[in-house]
């Protein structure tokens, strides 16, 4: 098996419980939740849906199971919420440093007449709370990434949340990279929506995601819906990915049993070791190496080779998998002088070891010299 260090794209390997649950559904269950669910497969599927909401709500302190909506992708959920919560004359705020899942729907709405305040990002690639405070009273909602998918740095959510709370702006948080990895508490992050992937820190299959939705946002989505659908019907439209949800339930339970604090400390220790090992290689430039309070993401350049060439050589010669490219974040890469080819990115997971990250640094030194 290769040494996998691309967990920010999707986690791998998955816990055995996850694959077992998916296979069990495919081989032995086969039902989907339907009105009445009189038959056993339908009842089993409905039970898993409800258990999945409960398991996910336990990872967002202060939320209730009925406030958790099950979706097929975080990007789709961000787009659906952004479109569904706005009416004529509304304005939203985003950061120029936000990745494509936030930028793309904002750009589309802007072309249709929605006013978008694009705030400059600070050295950590986030909205500066001081800049936000100047426009927050005029915006309906603020969309924020919980963590930089380039540096692994966590956004100053206490400050951003307080600005939104004081100005009554809705806060929509993309927690795709942090759920299951960092504590999320509604007492500290007063968000109206927390959107997350199921296949990263929750160790579920791809094609799974979820959203925490506050009561006032749920009411607004229902009120503004032109189809007469409720918020649940809007966000959970279509046949659910039941095989994926069986796996997501197992992944969420795995995270709950291992404990977020333990997972976070493991990833933080690996990240610190990785940064230290990479900085010893002369031709490697680490982006934001001083970052302390972050998650297990480290981006860097390595010598003069194109990043995709370096990534390919790591796999072919040493059996190592890392990410490479712009990571859906062209503006941030331009600011960091990593445009147009982007960077290499190593992202650790709970199943990685110190040996893995040390092997990466050694392999890179052999490829680039130094």
Secondary structure, 3 states (H helix, E strand, C coil): CCEEEECCCCCCCCCHHHHHHHHHHHHHHCCCCCCCCCCHHHHHHHHHHHHHHHHHHCCEECCCHHHEEEECCHHHHHHHHHHHHCCCCCEEEEECCCCHHHHHHHHHHHHCCCEEEEECECCCCCECHHHHHHHHHHCCEEEEECECCCCCEECCHHHHHHHHHHHCCEEEEECCCCCCCCCEECCCCCCCEEEEECCCCCCCCCCCEEEEECHHHHHHHHHHCCCCCCHHHHHCCCCCCHHHHHHHHHHHHHHHHHCHHHHHHHHHHHHHHHHHHHHCCCCEEECCCCCCCECCEEEEEECCCCHHHHHHHHHHHHCEEEEEECCCCHHHHHHCCCCCCCEEEEECCCCCCHHHHHHHHHHHHHHHCC
